[in-house]
């Protein structure tokens, strides 16, 4: 079930009477929303954020939301700690059906579990009432596209060099063993 959103780009789309060809929804984050997105996702900044979605009927009472979310973000390189610019472009695709609908019961087995193909599409979500927060959905896909360990091009972590030791010296323990052998 979808929960009430606290997404900075929240937009409730009324899905009670969708046109057969669907309803286009274009969302563009303003400065305040971009600042909130940056804070929520641990980014230095969100320079731009836009979702271009189509909210369309699916089967009898379901809803399919598809499209793309795009953005320009600044992250901190995990190696150099320098800011790097990253482009986000993520496809959005999600199916919803009303709570308690027959569509929701079709995939469930008698044990209450729903069996899904791991390589297939995401599992359907449920919604209550006449609205779905398409902005929050777009933000979820945006978040999935953010690299949790961004690296500046060419940045690498070099292994620390081992102390140079003479070939016959293997450290203090070796010296102690060597002296014990010489005594016996």
Secondary structure, DSSP 8 states (H G I E B T S, - for coil): -------TT--EEE-TT--TT-EEEEEE--HHHHHHHHHHTT-SEEEEEEEEEEEEEETTTEEEEEEEEEEEEEEE-TTT--EEEEEEEEEEEEEEEETT-HHHHHTB-TTS-B---TTS----EEE-TTEEEHHHHHHHHHHHHS-TT---TT------------TT---HHHHHHHHHHHH-
